[in-house]
Amino acid sequence: MPAPKSPEFRHRAVELARLREKPIAQIAKDLGIAESGLRRWMKQADIDDGVQDGLTSDERAELVQLRRDKRVLEMEIEILKRASAYFARENVLPK
């Protein structure tokens, strides 16, 4: 998998594609990226600019972070459940 391109590179590539001086396929080939990738960047730029409906880049990043936090919290809850069951069992059994 190729290394991710910088946001500046993506922004400039979208600007070039929007100028419509060359076909998108040719611009993508000249930049050394896939045409589908350039089209995806253009769609995301339209969403970020408010032209299309959808999740903006910031909202998408926030959603990813929230899902990670949720996973961590679920693991912590599971650990606490197991610990409480362990200590409850320890207190019930005669010594």
NUSENU-399578 format. One record per atom (N, C-alpha, C, CB): residue in three letters; x, y, z. Coordinates in steps of 0.1 Angstrom, whole numbers, plus 2048, in hexadecimal, padded with zeros to 3 digits. Glycine has a CB too. Layout:
// NUSENU-399578
AlaXYZ ...
This chain:
// NUSENU-399578
Met8097F4800 Met800800800 Met80980C800 Met7F680080C Pro8068167F7 Pro80F8227F7 Pro80D82B803 Pro80B82A7EB Ala817832806 Ala81783B812 Ala80C846810 Ala824842814 Pro80584A81A Pro7FB854819 Pro801862815 Pro7F3856826 Lys7F986980D Lys7FE876808 Lys7FA881812 Lys7F88797FA Ser80288B812 Ser80089681C Ser7F389E818 Ser80C8A081C Pro7ED8A4822 Pro7E18AC81F Pro7E38B7815 Pro7DB8B282C Glu7EF8BD815 Glu7F28C780B Glu7F28C17FD Glu8008CE80E Phe7F88B57FC Phe7F88AF7EF Phe7EA8AC7EA Phe8008A27EF Arg7E28A77F3 Arg7D48A47EF Arg7CC8B07EB Arg7CD89D7FB His7CE8BB7F3 His7C78C77F0 His7CB8CD7E2 His7CA8D27FB Arg7D88CC7DF Arg7DD8D17D2 Arg7D88C87C7 Arg7EC8D27D2 Ala7D78BB7C9 Ala7D28B27BF Ala7C48B47BC Ala7D48A37C3 Val7BC8B77C6 Val7AE8BA7C4 Val7AC8C77BD Val7A68BB7D2 Glu7B48D17C0 Glu7B48DE7B8 Glu7B78DC7AA Glu7BE8E87BF Leu7C18D47A7 Leu7C48D1799 Leu7B98CA792 Leu7D18C9798 Ala7B38C1798 Ala7A88B9792 Ala79C8C2790 Ala7A48AD79B Arg7998CC799 Arg78E8D5797 Arg7908DF78C Arg78B8DC7A4 Leu79C8E2788 Leu79F8EB77E Leu79A8E5770 Leu7AE8EE77D Arg7998D876F Arg7958D1763 Arg79D8D4757 Arg7868D5760 Glu7AA8D7759 Glu7B38D974D Glu7B68CC747 Glu7BF8E1752 Lys7B78C274E Lys7BA8B4749 Lys7AF8AB74F Lys7C88B074D Pro7AE89F749 Pro7A589574F Pro7AA89075D Pro7A3889745 Ile7A188D765 Ile7A5888773 Ile7AE87C772 Ile79888577B Ala7AC873769 Ala7B5868767 Ala7C386C764 Ala7B085E75C Gln7C587675C Gln7D287B758 Gln7D9882764 Gln7D188474C Ile7D188A76B Ile7D7891777 Ile7DC886781 Ile7CC89A77D Ala7D387C784 Ala7D787278D Ala7E486B789 Ala7CB86878F Lys7E486877C Lys7F0861777 Lys7FD869778 Lys7EE85D768 Asp7FB876775 Asp807880776 Asp80C881785 Asp80388D771 Leu80288078E Leu80688179C Leu80A8747A3 Leu7FA8877A4 Gly80886979B Gly80C85C7A0 Gly8028567AB Gly81A85D7A6 Ile7F685A7A9 Ile7EB8547B2 Ile7E084E7AA Ile7E58607BB Ala7D88467B1 Ala7CD83F7AA Ala7C28497A7 Ala7C78347B2 Glu7BB84879B Glu7B0850798 Glu7A58507A2 Glu7AB84D78A Ser7A28447A7 Ser7988427B1 Ser79B84A7BE Ser7958337B4 Gly7A884A7C1 Gly7AC8517CD Gly7AA8607CB Gly7BB84F7D0 Leu7AD8657C0 Leu7AB8747BD Leu79D8777BD Leu7B28787AF Arg79486E7B8 Arg7868717B8 Arg7808717C6 Arg77E8667AF Arg7868687CE Arg7828677DC Arg7868747E4 Arg78885B7E3 Trp7928797E1 Trp7968857E7 Trp78E8917E3 Trp7A58887E3 Met78A8917D6 Met78189C7D1 Met77389B7D8 Met77F89B7C2 Lys76E88F7DA Lys76188E7E1 Lys7628927EF Lys75C87F7E0 Gln76D88E7F6 Gln76F892804 Gln7708A1805 Gln77B88B80A Ala7778A77FC Ala7798B67FC Ala76C8BD7FA Ala7838BA7F0 Asp7638B77F1 Asp7568BD7EF Asp74E8BC7FC Asp74E8B67E4 Ile74F8B1804 Ile7488AF810 Ile74D8B981B Ile7498A1816 Asp75B8BB81B Asp7618C4825 Asp75D8D3822 Asp7708C3824 Asp75B8D6815 Asp7578E3811 Asp7498E6812 Asp75C8E6803 Gly7418DC815 Gly7338DD817 Gly72A8DC80A Gly7308EB81D Val7318D87FF Val72A8D77F3 Val7218CA7F3 Val7348D67E7 Gln7268BF7F9 Gln71F8B37FA Gln71C8AF808 Gln7268A77F3 Asp7128A780A Asp70F8A2818 Asp71889681B Asp70089E819 Gly71B895828 Gly72388A82C Gly72C88E838 Gly72C885821 Leu73488583D Leu73D887848 Leu74988F843 Leu74187A84F Thr74C89A84A Thr7588A2847 Thr76489A84C Thr7588B084C Ser77089E848 Ser77C89884D Ser77D89985C Ser78989E846 Asp77A8A4862 Asp77A8A6870 Asp77089D877 Asp7788B5874 Glu76489C872 Glu75A893878 Glu75E885877 Glu74D895871 Arg76488186C Arg76987386A Arg774870874 Arg76E87185C Ala77D879876 Ala788877880 Ala78387688E Ala79388387F Glu77987F891 Glu77387E89E Glu76B8718A0 Glu76988A8A0 Leu76586C896 Leu75E85F897 Leu76785489A Leu75685D88A Val773854893 Val77D84A895 Val78284A8A3 Val78984C88B Gln7848568A9 Gln7898578B6 Gln77F8538C0 Gln78D8668B9 Leu7728568BE Leu7688528C7 Leu7668438C7 Leu75A8588C3 Arg76883C8BC Arg76782E8BB Arg7728278C2 Arg7668298AC Arg77E82D8C1 Arg7898288C9 Arg7878298D8 Arg79682F8C5 Asp7828358DC Asp77F8378EA Asp77582D8EF Asp77B8468ED Lys76A82B8E7 Lys7608228EB Lys7658148ED Lys7558228E0 Arg76E80F8E4 Arg7748028E5 Arg77C8018F2 Arg77D7FF8D9 Val78480B8F6 Val78C80B902 Val78280A90E Val795818903 Leu77881390E Leu76F812919 Leu76880591B Leu76481D918 Glu7647FF910 Glu75E7F1911 Glu7687E7917 Glu7597ED903 Met7747E8913 Met77E7DF919 Met7807E2928 Met78C7E0911 Glu7807EE92C Glu7817F293A Glu7757EC942 Glu78380193C Ile7697EE93C Ile75D7E9943 Ile75E7D9944 Ile7517EC93B Glu7637D393A Glu7647C493B Glu76E7C0946 Glu7687BE92D Ile7797C7947 Ile7837C4951 Ile77D7C695F Ile7907CD94F Leu7767D1961 Leu76F7D496E Leu7657C9971 Leu7697E296D Lys75D7C5967 Lys7537BA96A Lys75A7AD96F Lys74B7B795D Arg7657AA968 Arg76C79E96C Arg77379F97A Arg77779A961 Ala7787AB97C Ala77E7AD989 Ala7747AD995 Ala7867BA98A Ser7687B3992 Ser75E7B399D Ser7587A599F Ser7527BC999 Ala75779D994 Ala75378F996 Ala75D78799D Ala750788988 Tyr76A78999B Tyr7747829A2 Tyr7747859B1 Tyr78278699C Phe7737929B4 Phe7747969C2 Phe7677929C9 Phe7767A59C4 Ala75B7929C2 Ala74F78E9C8 Ala74F77F9CC Ala7437919BF Arg7557779C3 Arg7567699C5 Arg7607669D1 Arg75B7629B8 Glu76A76E9D2 Glu77476D9DD Glu76D76F9EA Glu77F7769DB Asn7647789EB Asn75D77C9F8 Asn7527729FC Asn75778A9F7 Val74D76B9F2 Val7427619F5 Val7477549FA Val73A75F9E8 Leu75274F9F5 Leu7577429F9 Leu75D742A07 Leu76273D9EF Pro75B738A0F Pro760737A1C Pro770735A1C Pro75A72CA25 Lys77673AA26 Lys785739A26 Lys78A72EA2F Lys78B746A29 
